[in-house]
Amino acid sequence: MEIAVAAREAGRTEGIEPGHLVLRFAFQHRRWPEAVTALRFLTEDMDAEGELLRKLKAHVDIDLVADDLQDMVAQITGYEISS
């Protein structure tokens, strides 16, 4: 758990995803079991699907997607198209 906490703090200050830092640590120090535990700890309070959808909405202008493809994008991603 200490690895996860340190990765979360360093991630905030450095602008790097904590999971990436945990994996780098595991690779450099060959401490994979602790890394797996740390990754599980990090994901307990994370809504990965929600975060991906927020990023998608922030970077994709659905109005620029062809009308006939907008429904497909919405079905695949969960992107809610406002009328």
Secondary structure as UniProt FT lines:
FT   HELIX           2..14
FT   HELIX           18..29
FT   HELIX           32..44
FT   HELIX           48..59
FT   HELIX           62..64
FT   HELIX           67..77
//
